[in-house]
């Protein structure tokens, strides 16, 4: 039977008991009628009113009390259900490292099949759960000074020795019956998140190292050609630091407006995957002009939409100078060749003229040509 029904029943019994006792008082003190008459058959009207009111009060008290306990029981049942079925690990521990209570999720997080096994196992959280005992000391110091700790991240050790990462939020409660300070809180397993962040940082480090180790200048802009980033080689080549040019257009990098607008028109029709390589003249911060071979690439988001451009610029001044020097030598050789070829042709003609004159003089040809 439910507790609220029991309370109502007990209240009704107390009401009936008052009725019986009141009849007994009338029998022994105020009346000479038989007890059964005073109890049921011939009860004076005023006594019926008194007994009915008292009986009703007992019933009302029982009803109110039953409603109170019903709500309390439901609240406790709801709490126990939340505690036991919550997907988040909930715990109650003490500052000296004992575990008083945990839910199934918490037991599962630390690798135990049952809650009882986990509670019986832990008696020194700093040495058994924390990979670094110093982290446990830090947690106790923080919660002792602040009264609560939010999103405290630490590396933990499961039952089988596997290392995991946990995020804990907890508050410091009062002392329990044993005189120990209680810590109530909840924990989430963030191992996947930490591993993903670590991988992302390592990837970013590798990207940054590669980005800044490329000898060619790299310039990154958004879709409107506003500068977002550049590498170290760009600063060395052009003389501009990122803080000087971030947010501006690369107009100051081109030798003239015509070149700048020509490339802008070309980028409007550029499609990801196309090969776009061009040679143009650039201007350094000092004003010096140099030729650069530039490869353009489209930047895309995860949906494949174009969100900007990246330009890879190679200073080809030396190559151009070497080509000019080589061309000059080629031109000189062609002049020499032309000179000697003409000279040789002239000598052949002279030899023919000599032989012709000797023939006219009746002499033999000298060159037989």
C-alpha positions in Angstrom: 0.0 0.0 0.0 1.2 3.5 -0.8 2.4 5.6 2.1 -0.2 8.4 1.5 -3.0 5.8 1.9 -1.5 4.6 5.2 -1.3 8.1 6.5 -5.0 8.8 5.7 -5.9 5.5 7.3 -4.0 6.2 10.5 -5.6 9.7 10.6 -9.1 8.1 10.3 -8.2 5.7 13.1 -7.1 8.6 15.4 -10.5 10.3 14.6 -12.4 7.1 15.6 -10.2 6.8 18.7 -11.2 10.3 19.7 -14.9 9.3 19.2 -14.5 6.3 21.4 -12.5 8.1 24.1 -15.0 11.0 24.1 -17.9 8.5 24.6 -16.0 6.9 27.4 -15.5 10.3 29.1 -19.3 10.9 28.8 -20.0 7.5 30.3 -17.8 7.8 33.3 -18.2 11.5 34.1 -21.3 13.1 32.7 -24.0 10.5 32.0 -25.6 7.4 33.4 -26.7 5.9 30.1 -25.2 2.7 28.7 -21.8 3.2 27.0 -23.0 1.8 23.7 -25.8 4.4 23.7 -23.3 7.2 24.2 -21.1 5.7 21.5 -23.6 5.1 18.7 -27.3 5.0 19.5 -28.2 8.1 21.6 -25.3 10.5 21.2 -26.2 14.0 22.2 -26.3 16.3 19.2 -23.6 18.7 20.6 -21.3 15.7 21.1 -21.9 14.5 17.6 -20.9 17.9 16.3 -17.7 18.0 18.4 -16.7 14.4 17.4 -17.5 15.0 13.7 -15.4 18.2 13.7 -12.4 16.5 15.4 -12.8 13.5 13.2 -12.8 15.8 10.1 -9.8 17.6 11.4 -7.9 14.3 11.7 -8.9 13.4 8.2 -7.9 16.8 6.9 -4.6 16.6 8.7 -4.0 13.1 7.3 -4.9 14.2 3.8 -2.5 17.2 3.9 0.3 15.1 5.4 -0.2 12.4 2.8 0.0 15.0 0.0 3.2 16.4 1.5 4.8 13.0 1.7 3.5 12.0 -1.7 5.2 15.0 -3.3 8.3 14.3 -1.2 8.4 10.7 -2.3 7.9 11.6 -5.9 10.6 14.2 -5.7 13.0 11.6 -4.2 12.0 9.1 -6.8 12.6 11.7 -9.6 16.0 12.5 -8.0 17.0 8.9 -7.8 15.9 8.3 -11.4 17.8 11.3 -12.6 20.8 10.3 -10.5 20.8 6.7 -11.7 19.8 7.2 -15.4 21.6 10.5 -16.2 24.0 10.2 -19.1 26.4 12.4 -17.2 28.6 11.0 -14.4 27.3 12.2 -11.0 29.3 11.7 -7.8 29.6 12.5 -4.2 33.1 12.3 -2.7 35.0 13.7 0.2 38.0 16.0 0.3 40.2 13.2 1.6 39.5 11.0 -1.5 36.7 8.7 -0.5 33.8 8.0 -2.8 30.3 8.1 -1.1 28.0 7.7 -4.1 28.1 7.7 -7.9 25.6 6.9 -10.6 25.8 4.2 -13.3 27.2 6.7 -15.9 30.1 7.6 -13.6 30.9 4.0 -13.0 30.8 3.3 -16.7 33.1 6.3 -17.4 35.8 4.9 -15.1 35.4 1.4 -16.4 33.4 -0.5 -13.7 30.4 -2.8 -14.3 28.5 -1.8 -11.2 28.3 1.2 -8.9 29.1 -0.9 -5.9 32.4 -2.1 -7.4 33.5 1.5 -8.1 32.5 2.8 -4.6 34.3 -0.1 -2.9 37.4 0.3 -5.1 38.2 4.0 -4.6 39.5 5.2 -1.3 42.3 7.5 -2.6 41.2 9.4 -5.6 44.4 11.4 -6.0 46.4 8.2 -6.3 43.9 5.9 -7.9 41.9 8.1 -10.3 44.2 11.0 -11.2 47.1 10.3 -13.5 48.8 13.3 -11.9 48.2 13.5 -8.1 49.2 17.2 -8.3 46.0 17.8 -10.3 44.0 16.4 -7.4 45.8 18.7 -5.0 45.1 21.7 -7.3 41.4 20.7 -7.5 41.1 20.5 -3.7 42.9 23.8 -3.3 40.6 25.6 -5.8 37.3 24.2 -4.4 38.5 24.9 -0.9 39.1 28.6 -1.7 36.2 29.2 -4.1 33.6 26.7 -2.8 33.0 25.4 -6.4 35.0 24.5 -9.5 33.7 24.6 -13.1 35.0 22.7 -16.1 38.1 21.4 -14.3 39.9 19.2 -16.8 42.2 16.5 -15.8 43.7 13.2 -17.1 42.2 10.2 -15.3 43.0 6.5 -15.1 40.3 3.9 -15.7 40.1 0.5 -13.9 42.0 -1.2 -16.7 44.7 1.5 -16.7 43.5 3.3 -19.8 44.0 7.1 -19.7 41.0 9.3 -20.4 40.3 13.0 -20.1 37.5 14.2 -17.8 35.8 17.6 -17.3 34.4 18.1 -13.8 32.1 20.7 -12.2 31.7 20.4 -8.5 30.7 22.3 -5.3 31.9 21.9 -1.7 29.1 20.8 0.7 28.9 20.6 4.5 30.6 18.0 6.7 28.9 14.6 6.7 28.3 12.4 9.8 32.0 11.3 9.8 33.1 14.9 9.9 34.4 15.0 6.3 33.7 17.7 3.8 31.5 16.4 1.0 32.0 17.3 -2.7 29.0 17.0 -5.0 29.4 17.3 -8.8 29.2 15.8 -12.2 31.8 14.7 -14.8 31.9 14.3 -18.6 34.3 12.2 -20.6 35.9 14.6 -23.1 38.6 12.3 -24.4 37.5 12.5 -28.0 37.3 16.3 -27.8 40.8 16.6 -26.2 42.3 14.2 -28.8 40.6 16.1 -31.6 41.9 19.4 -30.3 45.4 17.9 -29.9 45.3 16.6 -33.5 44.1 20.0 -34.7 46.9 21.8 -32.9 49.5 19.4 -34.3 48.0 19.8 -37.7 48.0 23.6 -37.3 51.6 23.5 -36.1 52.6 21.5 -39.2 50.7 23.8 -41.5 52.2 26.9 -39.9 55.7 25.4 -40.2 55.1 24.4 -43.8 53.4 27.8 -44.6 56.3 29.8 -43.2 59.1 27.5 -44.6 58.0 27.9 -48.3 60.5 30.2 -49.9 57.9 31.8 -52.2 55.8 34.7 -51.0 52.2 33.7 -50.1 49.3 36.2 -49.9 45.8 35.2 -48.8 42.8 37.4 -49.4 39.0 37.1 -49.0 36.6 37.2 -51.9 36.7 41.0 -52.1 40.5 40.9 -52.3 41.1 42.2 -48.7 44.3 40.8 -47.3 43.9 38.2 -44.6 47.3 36.6 -44.1 50.8 36.3 -45.5 53.8 34.2 -44.8 57.3 35.2 -43.7 58.7 34.9 -47.2 56.2 37.6 -48.3 57.4 40.0 -45.6 61.0 39.3 -46.6 60.2 39.9 -50.3 57.9 42.9 -50.2 59.0 44.5 -46.9 55.5 44.7 -45.4 54.5 43.1 -42.1 51.0 41.5 -41.8 49.8 44.2 -39.4 50.6 46.9 -42.0 48.5 45.4 -44.8 45.8 43.3 -43.1 42.3 44.4 -44.3 43.6 46.4 -47.2 43.6 45.4 -50.9 46.9 44.4 -52.5 46.8 47.5 -54.8 50.1 48.8 -53.3 51.9 45.6 -54.4 51.3 46.1 -58.1 53.5 48.3 -60.3 50.4 50.2 -61.6 46.7 50.3 -61.5 46.3 48.7 -64.9 48.0 45.6 -63.7 45.9 45.5 -60.5 42.6 45.8 -62.3 43.6 43.3 -65.0 44.2 40.6 -62.4 41.0 41.6 -60.6 39.0 41.1 -63.8 40.7 37.7 -64.4 39.8 36.6 -60.8 36.1 37.4 -61.4 36.0 34.6 -64.0 38.4 32.3 -62.2 36.9 28.9 -61.2 38.3 26.5 -58.6 40.5 23.9 -60.3 41.7 26.1 -63.1 45.3 26.8 -63.7 46.0 30.5 -63.4 49.7 31.5 -63.7 50.8 34.9 -64.8 53.9 37.0 -64.8 53.6 40.6 -63.7 55.5 43.4 -62.2 55.3 44.0 -58.4 56.3 46.9 -56.3 58.1 46.5 -53.0 57.7 48.8 -49.9 60.9 50.6 -50.9 59.3 51.3 -54.4 61.6 48.9 -56.2 59.9 47.1 -59.1 60.5 43.4 -59.7 59.0 40.7 -62.0 57.0 38.0 -60.3 55.6 34.7 -61.5 52.3 34.3 -59.7 50.0 31.2 -59.3 46.5 31.9 -58.1 44.4 29.4 -56.2 40.7 29.6 -55.0 40.0 29.0 -51.3 36.8 27.0 -50.6 34.7 26.3 -47.5 33.3 22.9 -46.5 30.4 23.4 -48.9 32.7 24.0 -51.8 31.9 27.7 -52.1 34.7 30.1 -53.0 35.6 32.3 -50.1 38.9 33.9 -51.2 42.2 33.5 -53.0 45.7 32.6 -52.3 48.6 33.9 -54.4 52.0 32.2 -54.6 54.5 34.8 -55.8 58.0 34.0 -57.0 60.6 36.7 -57.5 62.0 35.9 -61.0 64.4 38.9 -61.2 67.5 36.7 -61.4 65.9 34.5 -64.0 64.8 37.4 -66.1 68.2 39.0 -65.8 69.9 35.7 -66.7 67.5 35.3 -69.7 68.4 38.9 -70.8 72.1 38.2 -70.5 71.7 34.9 -72.4 69.7 36.7 -75.1 72.4 39.3 -75.4 75.0 36.7 -75.9 72.8 34.9 -78.5 72.4 38.2 -80.3 76.2 38.8 -80.3 76.9 35.3 -81.6 74.3 35.8 -84.4 76.1 39.0 -85.3 79.5 37.3 -85.4 78.1 34.4 -87.4 76.5 36.8 -89.8 79.8 38.7 -90.1 81.8 35.5 -90.8 79.3 34.1 -93.2 79.3 37.3 -95.2 83.1 37.3 -95.2 83.2 33.8 -96.4 80.8 34.5 -99.2 82.8 37.5 -100.2 86.0 35.5 -100.4 84.3 32.9 -102.7 83.2 35.7 -105.0 86.8 37.2 -105.0 88.3 33.8 -105.9 85.8 33.4 -108.8 86.8 36.9 -110.1 90.5 36.0 -109.9 90.0 32.8 -111.8 88.0 34.7 -114.4 90.8 37.3 -114.9 93.4 34.6 -115.2 91.3 32.8 -117.8 91.1 36.0 -119.8 94.9 36.4 -119.6 95.3 32.8 -120.9 96.5 31.5 -117.6 95.3 28.5 -115.6 92.7 28.9 -112.9 94.2 29.2 -109.5 91.2 28.2 -107.3 89.4 25.9 -109.6 86.1 27.0 -108.1 
